[in-house]
Amino acid sequence: MCFSAPMKSKMTPNGGWGWMVVLGAAITNMTNQSIFSQFGLIFGEKLTEMGCGTGGAALVININSMITNFSGLVTGPILKHYSARKVTLLGIFLTASGML
């Protein structure tokens, strides 16, 4: 007599909606990046009225982008030791303290 183990169906996490989240994040990032790269052209006249050149605004935006992109080098190892929720709370705390 041969008994076979019951087959388990493979369920994707979150019902398979993970790729929709990735698509939404990609569209958001592409939209934001195009706005950031055109900031000096759109607000150049207003920046000149305020006494700030477009170079200063571009520098601030690009430093922000650089810090955001390099933060993955720090958050990757932290995520190996702590849960995603704790790392997110740390990021929220650091962002809020930076805004003060």
Stockholm file with secondary structure:
# STOCKHOLM 1.0

chainA/1-100         MCFSAPMKSKMTPNGGWGWMVVLGAAITNMTNQSIFSQFGLIFGEKLTEMGCGTGGAALVININSMITNFSGLVTGPILKHYSARKVTLLGIFLTASGML
#=GR chainA/1-100 SS CCCCCCCCCCCCGGGGTHHHHHHHHHHHHHHHHHHHHTHHHHHHHHHHHTTCCHHHHHHHHHHHHHHHHHHHHHHHHHHHHSCHHHHHHHHHHHHHHHHC
#=GC SS_cons         CCCCCCCCCCCCGGGGTHHHHHHHHHHHHHHHHHHHHTHHHHHHHHHHHTTCCHHHHHHHHHHHHHHHHHHHHHHHHHHHHSCHHHHHHHHHHHHHHHHC
//
